[in-house]
């Protein structure tokens, strides 16, 4: 049941021109009727086909082995809207615009025009951190002001433009650990207070901010938090690689959570917990994302196969 979120290190010479957000020979200005989607490796081709059909998108090109699709979006939608829709799905690793204009490395190093908005797209919403405090207002219990000075924490780091490999190398050289890509030009990063200072001083870095507990909750689950009353709910908790799963398990139990299953590599935990403790759950160090257990429904094709 638990799904594996894999970090794939590869370079794809593809019209998206990206390696998990890293552009080689930079691109700028997106195509208005197309997006790029990277599905998780655990997602079957049948499920990918079903999702695209549900979204009304047309596959322009797909690289089967790594689940990367270039998609044409429906005429009555926007790139931003479709990015949000795909990003909200547990089967999707990331979704982002398809860039079309190639510029030289010198231009890329200068970053995008200062006046241009460069939003960060999270499942909960999008925001430009230089002009907005967040995608949506969050209650106090779903925010963190800071981490302790000697405590590693999780942050969103946004670069100034399409990401050069040397930019990521400079960040990694400080001791920061880079995780998932987030459109646009951003990554989840683990680092302590001193490392954050060093990272913020890097010229290619546009912004660094805390990966707030409220950002770690799936949109449909966020809606349930506003419902009155307590109810037990089954969840899938994604855990950052390198975390102490045993310690996290103990903390979950201290919140009254019942551990149902832990994936072999410890990157997913299935549990049942009272809905009024979800806020406490997402504040635990190491929690990357929390979502409800998905309901699987057989497509008409698979129903026919099973019947046979």
Secondary structure, DSSP 8 states (H G I E B T S, - for coil): -------------STT-EETTEESS-EEEEEEEEEEEEE-TTS-HHHHHHHHHHHT-EEEEEEGGGTEEEEE--TTS-HHHHHHHHHTSTTEEEEEEEEEEE--HHHHHH-S-TTS---EEETTEEE-TTT-S-SS---GGG--S---TTS-EEEEEEESSSB-HHHHHHHHHTT-EEEEEETTTEEEEEE-HHHHHHHHTSTTEEEEEE--GGGGB-HHHHHHHTSSS--EEEEEEEE-TT--HHHHHHHHHHTT-EEEEE-TTSSEEEEEEEGGGHHHHHTSTTEEEEEE-------HHHHHHHH-
